């Protein structure tokens, strides 16, 4: 699927280093602002232990993971909404992203330059928020002027609802609040989605910490959690310096040993990839056979024909039915044949909403 998360933040907070860790790409990462100009795109494997559990039973020729796209976007500075720095490029690239991973520096180190001279992640968050809010306000006011004319002139019902939504957004943006803080009912939310506002995109805050903050929150992390409480956004702590070291280790055994020495069960990047996957409201279904066990990415709420179409567009057109086994049933009983015998395989039609973890076989007319 062509959905992706954009990594954003002020210059020099660890975005490109984090991107390197995630993708094993080697984009330039240095101790000065605007190191990243053009966005770097990485297709990241989504860690999923369920895939290997299925493979251990099926013994396929190949195992294929789900993936998610991550984009490293140029750093932003004050005035971006007016085109300062790389503002215009930054805003156009973030508009193309489906969700935002906002990296905040949450550690003190005099040897690493901060673009504003001091470490204050809440101020940094507000700097980026303000620039995006100003751009959204410009968008909202321009659209509001047009829709008000349409609503008055022709009694357009859609325009009237859109005017209500735009007015709500305008009020919040003028108060310095992001569009995502506005609570809308389902009907108004559908209308709002067409606006594509920058501050309406789902966001995950990543606190870049030092090794001493892995177990307990420092003052910076605590401040970030307090600042984002109203947004109901997730906050994830990652020591990007440690992740960079882990990514350089060649053997899985070395990585496991290194993590154990730090008292960690999993790499922070694995947690981030899963969080990004969830942020995009992506889920996984599986196909399992002798040639391959494969994880397929689908959008939450998708129905069986559309899920089949992810494999091949002809599968959606010729969809007849889906044979579905729940993951836990497959693992417990050990094979597709045993699941059939136990009545644990259901036959589903076009209205079936696919669930995360479904093991599926599609019957199609091609």
Residue frames relative to the residue before (quaternion, step in Angstrom):
aa qw qx qy qz dx dy dz
X 1.0000 0.0000 0.0000 0.0000 0.00 0.00 0.00
X 0.4591 -0.7334 0.4465 0.2281 3.58 -1.04 0.74
X 0.3963 0.7029 -0.4954 0.3216 3.60 1.11 0.61
X 0.0418 0.8253 -0.5625 0.0255 3.59 -1.02 0.68
X 0.3917 -0.6843 0.5699 0.2313 3.53 -1.32 0.50
X 0.2486 -0.7517 0.5909 0.1550 3.56 -1.07 0.76
X 0.2914 -0.7311 0.5892 0.1826 3.59 -0.88 0.96
X 0.0200 0.8137 -0.5775 0.0633 3.59 -0.62 1.14
X 0.2580 0.7453 -0.5939 0.1589 3.53 -1.36 0.21
X 0.6521 -0.4660 0.3890 0.4542 3.56 -1.27 -0.01
X 0.6419 -0.5063 0.3755 0.4366 3.61 -1.18 0.28
X 0.8640 0.2140 -0.1202 0.4396 3.52 -1.25 0.57
X 0.4846 0.6560 -0.4577 0.3541 3.62 1.00 0.74
X 0.6774 -0.5053 0.2844 0.4527 3.59 1.29 0.03
X 0.3413 0.7759 -0.4812 0.2237 3.61 1.26 0.18
X 0.7263 0.4443 -0.2592 0.4559 3.57 0.74 -1.05
X 0.6138 0.5290 -0.3488 0.4709 3.59 1.07 -0.67
X 0.6416 0.5116 -0.3162 0.4761 3.58 1.01 -0.82
X 0.6333 0.5279 -0.3244 0.4637 3.57 0.97 -0.85
X 0.6284 0.5363 -0.3269 0.4589 3.59 0.99 -0.85
X 0.6610 0.5120 -0.3011 0.4586 3.57 0.95 -0.93
X 0.6788 0.5090 -0.2882 0.4441 3.57 0.96 -0.89
X 0.8213 0.3044 -0.1099 0.4698 3.54 0.79 -1.05
X 0.3320 -0.7397 0.4966 0.3099 3.57 1.29 -0.37
X 0.3845 0.6492 -0.5252 0.3937 3.54 1.24 0.58
X 0.2799 -0.7537 0.5623 0.1932 3.57 -1.21 0.22
X 0.0402 0.7912 -0.6050 0.0799 3.55 0.42 1.24
X 0.6217 -0.5635 0.3872 0.3822 3.55 -1.20 0.49
X 0.0206 0.7686 -0.6384 0.0357 3.56 -0.92 0.95
X 0.1331 0.8162 -0.5431 0.1451 3.58 -0.52 1.13
X 0.5843 -0.6166 0.4303 0.3054 3.52 -1.35 0.34
X 0.6429 0.4494 -0.3849 0.4864 3.57 0.70 1.10
X 0.6097 -0.6016 0.3730 0.3567 3.60 -1.12 0.64
X 0.8402 0.2390 -0.1856 0.4501 3.52 -1.39 0.46
X 0.2192 0.7784 -0.5517 0.2042 3.56 1.04 0.77
X 0.7250 0.3248 -0.2008 0.5732 3.59 1.10 -0.74
X 0.0881 -0.7965 0.5974 0.0315 3.59 -0.74 1.04
X 0.7530 0.2281 -0.1458 0.5997 3.57 0.71 -1.05
X 0.5183 -0.6533 0.4380 0.3359 3.62 -0.95 0.76
X 0.2725 -0.7321 0.6023 0.1644 3.55 -1.10 0.77
X 0.1925 -0.7993 0.5645 0.0732 3.56 -0.86 0.98
X 0.0152 -0.7976 0.6029 -0.0098 3.58 -0.90 0.95
X 0.2760 -0.7274 0.6032 0.1756 3.56 -1.03 0.81
X 0.1500 -0.8489 0.5068 0.0062 3.53 -0.34 1.34
X 0.4287 -0.6819 0.5334 0.2585 3.58 -0.97 0.89
X 0.3147 -0.7459 0.5608 0.1738 3.58 -0.91 0.96
X 0.3547 -0.7482 0.5135 0.2250 3.63 -0.52 1.11
X 0.1273 0.7877 -0.5888 0.1293 3.58 -0.85 0.96
X 0.3267 -0.7814 0.5039 0.1693 3.59 -0.30 1.27
X 0.5590 0.6225 -0.3890 0.3856 3.60 1.17 -0.52
X 0.5962 0.5884 -0.3525 0.4173 3.55 1.11 -0.73
X 0.7037 0.4494 -0.2629 0.4835 3.58 0.92 -0.91
X 0.5870 0.5617 -0.3693 0.4511 3.58 1.13 -0.58
X 0.6580 0.4863 -0.2980 0.4916 3.59 1.00 -0.82
X 0.6565 0.5274 -0.3106 0.4409 3.57 0.94 -0.92
X 0.6238 0.5511 -0.3444 0.4342 3.60 1.06 -0.69
X 0.6859 0.4608 -0.2717 0.4933 3.58 1.19 -0.54
X 0.7433 0.4278 -0.2169 0.4664 3.57 0.97 -0.92
X 0.1629 -0.8139 0.5289 0.1768 3.59 1.15 -0.71
X 0.1172 0.8350 -0.5275 0.1034 3.62 0.69 1.07
X 0.6165 -0.5220 0.4312 0.4019 3.55 -1.34 0.13
X 0.8158 0.0809 -0.0007 0.5727 3.57 1.06 -0.72
X 0.1864 -0.7410 0.6332 0.1236 3.56 -1.28 0.53
X 0.0528 -0.8246 0.5628 -0.0204 3.60 -0.66 1.11
X 0.3380 -0.7725 0.5160 0.1506 3.54 -0.72 1.18
X 0.5090 -0.5448 0.5473 0.3802 3.52 -1.39 0.15
X 0.1965 -0.7802 0.5831 0.1124 3.57 -1.21 0.45
X 0.1084 -0.7517 0.6423 0.1030 3.53 -1.32 0.34
X 0.3806 -0.7329 0.5195 0.2193 3.59 -1.02 0.79
X 0.1065 -0.7721 0.6260 0.0259 3.55 -0.98 0.99
X 0.1311 -0.7979 0.5865 0.0470 3.58 -0.93 0.92
X 0.2655 -0.7424 0.5979 0.1446 3.56 -0.88 1.03
X 0.1242 -0.8311 0.5420 0.0140 3.58 -0.38 1.30
X 0.6304 -0.5699 0.3774 0.3679 3.58 -1.07 0.76
X 0.5638 -0.6196 0.4371 0.3274 3.57 -1.12 0.72
X 0.3232 -0.7542 0.5497 0.1564 3.54 -1.15 0.73
X 0.1040 -0.7679 0.6266 0.0831 3.56 -1.22 0.61
X 0.6934 -0.4386 0.3466 0.4546 3.57 -1.29 0.16
X 0.7604 0.3446 -0.2735 0.4777 3.55 -1.00 0.88
X 0.3783 0.7475 -0.4782 0.2634 3.60 1.26 0.07
X 0.6384 0.5430 -0.3308 0.4337 3.59 1.03 -0.77
X 0.6961 0.4030 -0.2571 0.5357 3.58 1.30 -0.35
X 0.6356 -0.5628 0.3170 0.4228 3.57 1.30 0.22
X 0.3913 0.7241 -0.4858 0.2943 3.61 1.24 0.18
X 0.8114 0.1935 -0.1640 0.5267 3.57 -1.18 0.62
X 0.7220 -0.3407 0.3002 0.5221 3.55 -0.71 -1.10
X 0.1499 0.8769 -0.4494 0.0812 3.52 1.31 0.52
X 0.6928 0.4841 -0.3043 0.4394 3.58 0.75 -0.98
X 0.6536 0.4953 -0.3120 0.4798 3.57 1.00 -0.82
X 0.6305 0.5495 -0.3283 0.4390 3.55 0.95 -0.92
X 0.7047 0.4801 -0.2714 0.4464 3.56 0.79 -1.05
X 0.6542 0.5009 -0.3249 0.4643 3.59 0.99 -0.73
X 0.6674 0.4976 -0.3065 0.4615 3.57 1.02 -0.77
X 0.6661 0.4824 -0.3152 0.4735 3.59 0.98 -0.75
X 0.5910 0.5650 -0.3710 0.4404 3.60 1.10 -0.57
X 0.6688 0.5073 -0.2912 0.4589 3.58 1.10 -0.67
X 0.5955 0.5790 -0.3602 0.4248 3.60 1.22 -0.41
X 0.4224 -0.7049 0.5136 0.2468 3.58 -1.12 0.67
X 0.7796 0.0215 -0.0064 0.6258 3.57 1.24 -0.47
X 0.3594 -0.7528 0.5269 0.1629 3.55 -1.24 0.51
X 0.1323 -0.7201 0.6744 0.0957 3.54 -1.10 0.84
X 0.1186 -0.8274 0.5487 0.0168 3.58 -0.29 1.31
X 0.1887 -0.8034 0.5597 0.0754 3.58 -0.43 1.26
X 0.0723 -0.7947 0.6026 -0.0097 3.55 -0.85 1.08
X 0.3895 -0.7097 0.5328 0.2463 3.56 -0.89 0.90
X 0.0008 0.8174 -0.5725 0.0644 3.56 -0.66 1.18
X 0.6308 0.4651 -0.3678 0.5004 3.57 0.96 0.87
X 0.3706 -0.7137 0.5528 0.2184 3.57 -1.23 0.55
X 0.2199 0.7437 -0.6102 0.1621 3.56 -0.93 0.94
X 0.3589 -0.7750 0.4844 0.1894 3.58 -0.39 1.27
X 0.6400 0.5518 -0.3264 0.4236 3.60 1.20 -0.44
X 0.6999 0.4010 -0.2647 0.5284 3.58 1.26 -0.22
X 0.4169 -0.7495 0.4683 0.2124 3.55 -0.57 1.22
X 0.1543 -0.7345 0.6496 0.1212 3.55 -1.13 0.75
X 0.5508 -0.6623 0.3966 0.3173 3.57 -0.83 0.99
X 0.7467 0.3508 -0.2098 0.5247 3.63 1.15 -0.55
X 0.6344 -0.6034 0.3066 0.3735 3.56 1.26 0.32
X 0.7972 0.1260 -0.0640 0.5869 3.61 1.12 -0.62
X 0.4856 -0.6602 0.4916 0.2943 3.56 -1.24 0.48
X 0.2428 0.7315 -0.6000 0.2147 3.54 -0.69 1.18
X 0.2170 -0.8370 0.4857 0.1280 3.62 0.13 1.25
X 0.6149 0.5377 -0.3610 0.4499 3.62 1.08 -0.61
X 0.6321 0.5083 -0.3237 0.4872 3.58 1.02 -0.80
X 0.6453 0.5247 -0.3200 0.4538 3.59 0.97 -0.87
X 0.6330 0.5254 -0.3183 0.4711 3.56 1.00 -0.87
X 0.6818 0.4935 -0.2870 0.4574 3.57 0.88 -0.95
X 0.5919 0.5664 -0.3625 0.4443 3.59 1.10 -0.65
X 0.6976 0.4480 -0.2743 0.4873 3.56 0.84 -0.97
X 0.6291 0.5463 -0.3326 0.4418 3.58 0.96 -0.89
X 0.6621 0.5286 -0.3092 0.4321 3.57 0.88 -0.97
X 0.6701 0.4988 -0.3075 0.4557 3.58 0.91 -0.88
X 0.6703 0.4781 -0.2981 0.4829 3.58 0.98 -0.81
X 0.6367 0.5270 -0.3246 0.4599 3.58 1.04 -0.77
X 0.6428 0.5223 -0.3237 0.4576 3.60 0.96 -0.81
X 0.6576 0.4926 -0.3086 0.4793 3.56 0.99 -0.81
X 0.6472 0.5102 -0.3141 0.4714 3.59 1.01 -0.81
X 0.6297 0.5358 -0.3349 0.4520 3.58 1.01 -0.80
X 0.6189 0.5331 -0.3249 0.4767 3.56 1.06 -0.78
X 0.6618 0.5049 -0.2910 0.4717 3.58 0.96 -0.91
X 0.6793 0.5094 -0.2847 0.4450 3.57 0.88 -1.02
X 0.6890 0.4891 -0.2965 0.4452 3.60 0.83 -0.92
X 0.6404 0.5134 -0.3240 0.4703 3.57 1.04 -0.76
X 0.6860 0.4706 -0.2835 0.4770 3.58 0.94 -0.88
X 0.6204 0.5627 -0.3379 0.4293 3.59 1.03 -0.78
X 0.6349 0.5364 -0.3264 0.4502 3.58 0.97 -0.83
X 0.6784 0.4856 -0.2892 0.4694 3.59 0.99 -0.84
X 0.7069 0.4790 -0.2757 0.4413 3.57 0.86 -1.00
X 0.5961 0.5578 -0.3643 0.4480 3.62 1.10 -0.60
X 0.6368 0.5157 -0.3208 0.4750 3.59 1.03 -0.76
X 0.6635 0.5048 -0.3024 0.4621 3.57 0.94 -0.90
X 0.6604 0.5223 -0.3072 0.4435 3.58 0.94 -0.92
X 0.6912 0.4675 -0.2745 0.4779 3.59 0.99 -0.83
X 0.6890 0.5233 -0.2857 0.4121 3.57 0.92 -0.92
X 0.8576 0.1541 -0.0448 0.4886 3.58 0.70 -1.05
X 0.4569 -0.6887 0.4545 0.3321 3.57 1.19 0.00
X 0.2147 0.8084 -0.5132 0.1924 3.54 1.20 0.67
X 0.3998 -0.7466 0.4827 0.2229 3.62 -0.52 1.20
X 0.6419 0.5230 -0.3215 0.4595 3.58 0.99 -0.87
X 0.6557 0.5180 -0.3057 0.4563 3.56 0.96 -0.90
X 0.6328 0.5402 -0.3327 0.4439 3.59 1.03 -0.76
X 0.6575 0.4870 -0.3060 0.4867 3.59 0.97 -0.85
X 0.6461 0.5301 -0.3132 0.4511 3.54 1.00 -0.87
X 0.6173 0.5363 -0.3377 0.4661 3.59 1.06 -0.73
X 0.6324 0.5306 -0.3271 0.4600 3.60 0.97 -0.85
X 0.6772 0.4934 -0.2835 0.4664 3.56 0.90 -0.99
X 0.6641 0.5123 -0.3012 0.4536 3.58 0.91 -0.92
X 0.6403 0.5225 -0.3216 0.4622 3.58 1.02 -0.77
X 0.6304 0.5257 -0.3213 0.4722 3.57 1.05 -0.79
X 0.6634 0.4991 -0.3002 0.4697 3.55 0.91 -0.93
X 0.6391 0.5383 -0.3289 0.4401 3.57 0.95 -0.88
X 0.6438 0.5289 -0.3201 0.4508 3.60 0.94 -0.90
X 0.6927 0.4756 -0.2787 0.4650 3.57 0.87 -0.94
X 0.6607 0.5129 -0.3083 0.4531 3.58 0.93 -0.88
X 0.6418 0.5173 -0.3209 0.4664 3.60 1.04 -0.75
X 0.6761 0.4595 -0.2883 0.4986 3.59 1.20 -0.51
X 0.5476 -0.6332 0.3900 0.3836 3.58 1.27 0.07
X 0.5315 0.6030 -0.4172 0.4241 3.59 1.18 0.57
X 0.4888 -0.6744 0.4742 0.2853 3.56 -1.02 0.81
X 0.6460 -0.5489 0.3739 0.3764 3.56 -1.20 0.58
X 0.6237 0.5699 -0.3492 0.4054 3.60 1.05 -0.68
X 0.5870 0.5786 -0.3640 0.4338 3.60 1.27 -0.28
X 0.5818 0.5787 -0.3722 0.4336 3.60 1.27 -0.30
X 0.2375 -0.7761 0.5716 0.1205 3.58 -0.78 1.04
X 0.0277 -0.8134 0.5796 -0.0406 3.57 -0.66 1.15
X 0.4856 -0.6120 0.5177 0.3487 3.56 -1.21 0.46
X 0.7402 -0.4515 0.2649 0.4219 3.57 -1.29 0.32
X 0.6646 0.5183 -0.3100 0.4399 3.59 0.91 -0.92
X 0.6952 0.4576 -0.2732 0.4823 3.57 0.91 -0.90
X 0.6067 0.5579 -0.3540 0.4420 3.59 1.10 -0.64
X 0.6290 0.5300 -0.3325 0.4614 3.57 1.03 -0.76
X 0.6452 0.4960 -0.3102 0.4914 3.57 1.05 -0.77
X 0.6626 0.5325 -0.3051 0.4292 3.59 0.96 -0.90
X 0.5979 0.6113 -0.3615 0.3718 3.58 1.04 -0.74
X 0.6340 0.5555 -0.3370 0.4194 3.58 1.09 -0.64
X 0.5887 0.6067 -0.3635 0.3915 3.60 1.21 -0.37
X 0.1973 -0.8293 0.5008 0.1503 3.61 1.21 -0.51
X 0.1739 0.8176 -0.5299 0.1434 3.58 0.91 0.88
X 0.5663 -0.6333 0.4211 0.3177 3.55 -1.04 0.85
X 0.7511 0.3982 -0.2197 0.4786 3.57 0.93 -0.90
X 0.5741 0.5631 -0.3882 0.4501 3.57 1.28 0.28
X 0.5025 0.6512 -0.4251 0.3779 3.56 1.28 -0.05
X 0.5222 -0.6208 0.4635 0.3565 3.61 -1.00 0.69
X 0.1254 -0.8202 0.5576 0.0243 3.58 -0.99 0.84
X 0.1355 -0.7337 0.6603 0.0853 3.52 -1.23 0.70
X 0.2454 -0.7690 0.5734 0.1397 3.58 -0.79 1.03
X 0.1333 -0.7811 0.6082 0.0474 3.56 -0.83 1.07
X 0.2077 -0.7738 0.5906 0.0968 3.56 -0.62 1.17
X 0.2374 -0.7640 0.5878 0.1198 3.56 -0.59 1.19
X 0.0439 -0.8445 0.5317 -0.0460 3.56 -0.27 1.32
X 0.4667 -0.6147 0.5250 0.3589 3.57 -1.32 -0.06
X 0.7320 -0.4483 0.2812 0.4292 3.58 -1.29 0.21
X 0.6444 0.5592 -0.3211 0.4110 3.59 1.09 -0.66
X 0.7011 0.4679 -0.2557 0.4734 3.59 1.26 -0.35
X 0.3558 0.7664 -0.4771 0.2416 3.59 1.29 0.10
X 0.7655 0.3633 -0.1949 0.4941 3.60 0.87 -0.93
X 0.8106 0.1756 -0.0647 0.5549 3.61 0.86 -0.95
X 0.5061 -0.6545 0.4709 0.3060 3.57 -1.05 0.78
X 0.3049 -0.7143 0.5913 0.2172 3.57 -1.04 0.78
X 0.7472 -0.4105 0.2691 0.4480 3.59 -1.29 0.06
X 0.6355 0.5415 -0.3327 0.4384 3.59 1.06 -0.73
X 0.6675 0.4952 -0.2996 0.4685 3.59 0.91 -0.91
X 0.6332 0.5292 -0.3270 0.4604 3.58 0.97 -0.84
X 0.6554 0.5185 -0.3074 0.4550 3.59 0.98 -0.86
X 0.6407 0.5208 -0.3210 0.4640 3.58 1.02 -0.81
X 0.6585 0.5165 -0.3144 0.4480 3.60 0.86 -0.94
X 0.6507 0.5054 -0.3106 0.4740 3.56 1.02 -0.79
X 0.6798 0.5229 -0.2856 0.4276 3.58 0.95 -0.92
X 0.7582 0.3895 -0.2129 0.4777 3.60 1.02 -0.72
X 0.3549 0.7820 -0.4633 0.2187 3.57 1.30 -0.01
X 0.6683 0.5161 -0.3040 0.4411 3.60 0.91 -0.90
X 0.6591 0.5270 -0.3059 0.4408 3.59 1.11 -0.65
X 0.2822 -0.7696 0.5130 0.2549 3.58 1.23 -0.42
X 0.3756 0.7205 -0.4844 0.3242 3.55 1.10 0.78
X 0.4940 -0.6530 0.4897 0.2996 3.57 -1.21 0.54
X 0.1772 -0.7529 0.6257 0.1014 3.54 -1.22 0.64
X 0.0582 -0.7992 0.5982 -0.0060 3.57 -0.81 1.03
X 0.2742 -0.7552 0.5744 0.1569 3.58 -0.90 0.95
X 0.0817 0.7776 -0.6201 0.0650 3.56 -0.94 0.93
X 0.2659 -0.7102 0.6240 0.1884 3.56 -1.00 0.83
X 0.2713 -0.8140 0.4910 0.1508 3.57 -0.01 1.30
X 0.5891 0.5697 -0.3649 0.4420 3.59 1.13 -0.60
X 0.6559 0.4912 -0.2982 0.4895 3.59 0.98 -0.86
X 0.6492 0.5242 -0.3178 0.4502 3.58 0.96 -0.88
X 0.6157 0.5427 -0.3426 0.4572 3.58 1.09 -0.70
X 0.6398 0.5136 -0.3161 0.4763 3.58 1.04 -0.79
X 0.6463 0.5264 -0.3144 0.4542 3.58 0.94 -0.94
X 0.6755 0.5176 -0.3020 0.4295 3.58 0.90 -0.92
X 0.6465 0.5182 -0.3170 0.4615 3.59 1.21 -0.43
X 0.5804 0.5853 -0.3775 0.4220 3.60 1.23 -0.34
X 0.4083 -0.7735 0.4395 0.2047 3.56 -0.65 1.13
X 0.7880 0.3380 -0.1591 0.4894 3.58 0.89 -0.95
X 0.5679 -0.6135 0.4266 0.3451 3.61 -1.00 0.78
X 0.6200 0.5556 -0.3422 0.4357 3.59 1.06 -0.75
X 0.6355 0.5259 -0.3221 0.4645 3.56 1.06 -0.80
X 0.6516 0.5190 -0.3101 0.4581 3.56 0.97 -0.86
X 0.6477 0.5236 -0.3134 0.4561 3.56 0.97 -0.91
X 0.6631 0.5107 -0.2978 0.4590 3.57 0.93 -0.94
X 0.6509 0.5223 -0.3084 0.4565 3.57 0.98 -0.90
X 0.6544 0.5085 -0.3032 0.4705 3.58 0.98 -0.87
X 0.6439 0.5284 -0.3190 0.4521 3.57 0.99 -0.84
X 0.6267 0.5415 -0.3291 0.4535 3.57 1.05 -0.78
X 0.7063 0.4283 -0.2460 0.5071 3.58 1.15 -0.65
X 0.4904 -0.6761 0.4202 0.3546 3.58 1.28 -0.09
X 0.5315 0.6263 -0.4011 0.4055 3.59 1.19 0.55
X 0.4124 -0.7097 0.5172 0.2424 3.57 -1.09 0.73
X 0.8060 0.0629 0.0060 0.5886 3.57 0.99 -0.89
X 0.5827 -0.5600 0.4531 0.3762 3.54 -1.24 0.44
X 0.5691 -0.6106 0.4334 0.3400 3.57 -1.09 0.71
X 0.6133 0.5618 -0.3540 0.4278 3.56 1.08 -0.66
X 0.6077 0.5420 -0.3572 0.4575 3.60 1.08 -0.66
X 0.6477 0.5100 -0.3073 0.4753 3.56 1.00 -0.86
X 0.6582 0.5191 -0.3066 0.4508 3.57 0.99 -0.86
X 0.6411 0.5240 -0.3323 0.4517 3.60 0.94 -0.84
X 0.6550 0.4958 -0.3098 0.4787 3.58 0.95 -0.88
X 0.6481 0.5194 -0.3148 0.4593 3.59 1.00 -0.85
X 0.6424 0.5143 -0.3184 0.4705 3.59 1.02 -0.80
X 0.6167 0.5496 -0.3207 0.4634 3.56 1.05 -0.83
X 0.6844 0.4690 -0.2702 0.4885 3.57 0.94 -0.94
X 0.6125 0.5724 -0.3425 0.4242 3.57 1.05 -0.80
X 0.6989 0.4449 -0.2459 0.5031 3.55 1.09 -0.77
X 0.3908 -0.7310 0.4557 0.3244 3.58 1.39 -0.03
X 0.3492 0.7153 -0.5121 0.3227 3.52 0.97 0.97
X 0.1011 -0.7750 0.6225 0.0413 3.54 -1.16 0.71
X 0.3669 -0.7439 0.5271 0.1850 3.57 -1.30 0.25
X 0.0281 -0.7294 0.6797 0.0717 3.51 -1.13 0.75
X 0.3396 -0.7633 0.5251 0.1622 3.56 -1.20 0.49
X 0.1365 -0.7009 0.6829 0.1542 3.50 -1.36 0.43
X 0.0737 -0.8187 0.5693 -0.0117 3.56 -0.93 0.89
X 0.2464 0.7502 -0.5786 0.2042 3.57 -0.72 1.14
X 0.7300 -0.4516 0.2822 0.4284 3.60 -1.25 0.13
X 0.6632 0.4988 -0.3226 0.4554 3.60 1.08 -0.60
X 0.8040 -0.1420 0.1111 0.5667 3.61 0.94 -0.84
X 0.2149 -0.6631 0.6894 0.1972 3.46 -1.41 0.41
X 0.0098 0.8446 -0.5287 0.0844 3.54 -0.60 1.15
X 0.3009 -0.7150 0.6054 0.1784 3.52 -1.17 0.77
X 0.1262 -0.7924 0.5956 0.0390 3.56 -0.83 1.07
X 0.3442 -0.7504 0.5346 0.1805 3.55 -0.91 0.97
X 0.0605 0.7825 -0.6182 0.0432 3.57 -0.93 0.93
X 0.5342 -0.6227 0.4716 0.3231 3.55 -1.26 0.44
X 0.5761 -0.6045 0.4288 0.3448 3.58 -0.93 0.88
X 0.7816 0.3014 -0.2392 0.4910 3.58 -0.88 0.97
X 0.4862 0.6837 -0.4286 0.3354 3.59 1.26 -0.11
X 0.3790 -0.7239 0.5345 0.2158 3.57 -1.08 0.78
X 0.7431 -0.4777 0.2594 0.3902 3.53 -1.28 0.53
X 0.6702 0.4931 -0.3437 0.4354 3.69 0.76 -0.80
X 0.6603 0.4984 -0.3091 0.4690 3.58 1.00 -0.82
X 0.6279 0.5250 -0.3296 0.4706 3.58 1.07 -0.73
X 0.6328 0.5179 -0.3256 0.4747 3.57 1.05 -0.74
X 0.6346 0.5620 -0.3114 0.4296 3.56 1.09 -0.78
X 0.5451 0.6030 -0.3999 0.4235 3.59 1.23 -0.35
X 0.6388 0.5050 -0.3225 0.4826 3.57 1.11 -0.68
X 0.7500 -0.1951 0.1549 0.6127 3.57 0.95 -0.94
X 0.5544 -0.6418 0.4140 0.3307 3.58 -0.90 0.90
X 0.6140 0.5594 -0.3487 0.4341 3.60 1.10 -0.63
X 0.5961 0.5810 -0.3610 0.4204 3.58 1.17 -0.57
X 0.6392 0.5041 -0.3312 0.4771 3.57 1.08 -0.64
X 0.6616 0.5161 -0.3032 0.4517 3.56 0.95 -0.90
X 0.7935 0.3143 -0.1502 0.4989 3.58 0.93 -0.91
X 0.2695 0.8061 -0.4943 0.1825 3.59 1.24 0.33
X 0.1453 -0.7698 0.6174 0.0717 3.56 -0.97 0.95
X 0.7519 -0.2487 0.2017 0.5763 3.56 0.75 -1.07
X 0.3036 -0.7180 0.5901 0.2100 3.55 -1.36 0.21
X 0.2343 -0.7328 0.6215 0.1477 3.55 -1.02 0.85
X 0.0705 -0.8511 0.5178 -0.0510 3.55 -0.46 1.26
X 0.0482 -0.7545 0.6544 0.0142 3.53 -1.03 0.95
X 0.4160 -0.6882 0.5299 0.2693 3.58 -0.89 0.87
X 0.6173 -0.5964 0.3717 0.3536 3.55 -0.99 0.88
X 0.6826 0.4998 -0.3001 0.4408 3.59 0.79 -0.99
X 0.6352 0.5207 -0.3274 0.4671 3.58 1.05 -0.73
X 0.6355 0.5360 -0.3234 0.4519 3.57 1.00 -0.87
X 0.6861 0.4801 -0.2822 0.4682 3.57 0.89 -0.96
X 0.6697 0.5150 -0.3033 0.4407 3.57 0.93 -0.88
X 0.7630 0.3743 -0.1976 0.4886 3.60 0.91 -0.94
X 0.4825 -0.7563 0.3537 0.2649 3.57 1.25 -0.28
X 0.8167 0.0138 -0.0161 0.5767 3.63 1.17 -0.21
X 0.6369 -0.5191 0.4076 0.3985 3.53 -1.30 0.32
X 0.6415 0.5421 -0.3245 0.4350 3.58 0.98 -0.88
X 0.6830 0.4816 -0.2914 0.4654 3.59 0.90 -0.88
X 0.6114 0.5369 -0.3475 0.4660 3.58 1.12 -0.63
X 0.6203 0.5320 -0.3314 0.4716 3.59 1.05 -0.77
X 0.6679 0.5177 -0.2937 0.4468 3.55 0.87 -1.03
X 0.7252 0.4330 -0.2337 0.4816 3.59 1.03 -0.84
X 0.4937 -0.6787 0.4174 0.3484 3.59 1.28 0.04
X 0.4695 0.6911 -0.4223 0.3517 3.56 1.20 0.53
X 0.5952 0.4960 -0.3917 0.4963 3.59 1.24 0.28
X 0.1508 -0.7935 0.5852 0.0715 3.58 -0.70 1.07
X 0.3075 -0.7204 0.5916 0.1909 3.54 -1.19 0.61
X 0.0741 -0.8379 0.5396 -0.0354 3.55 -0.53 1.24
X 0.3646 -0.7476 0.5242 0.1828 3.54 -1.15 0.75
X 0.8214 -0.3117 0.1994 0.4340 3.52 -1.35 -0.32
X 0.7035 0.4693 -0.2790 0.4550 3.61 1.11 -0.51
X 0.4462 0.7014 -0.4586 0.3141 3.59 1.23 0.01
X 0.2694 -0.7450 0.5916 0.1497 3.57 -0.88 1.01
X 0.3991 -0.7508 0.4807 0.2141 3.55 -0.53 1.24
X 0.2560 -0.7727 0.5689 0.1175 3.56 -1.02 0.90
X 0.5862 -0.5610 0.4486 0.3748 3.54 -1.19 0.58
X 0.7957 0.2873 -0.2236 0.4841 3.57 -0.85 0.99
X 0.4350 0.6878 -0.4746 0.3354 3.60 1.22 -0.04
X 0.2129 -0.7128 0.6504 0.1536 3.56 -1.12 0.79
X 0.0542 -0.8705 0.4852 -0.0625 3.55 -0.36 1.29
X 0.0618 -0.7343 0.6732 0.0615 3.48 -1.31 0.60
X 0.2116 -0.8125 0.5353 0.0920 3.58 -0.66 1.12
X 0.2209 -0.7263 0.6369 0.1341 3.52 -1.08 0.86
X 0.0480 0.8216 -0.5607 0.0907 3.57 -0.59 1.16
X 0.3491 -0.6903 0.5903 0.2305 3.51 -1.31 0.43
X 0.0235 -0.8258 0.5626 -0.0312 3.57 -0.36 1.24
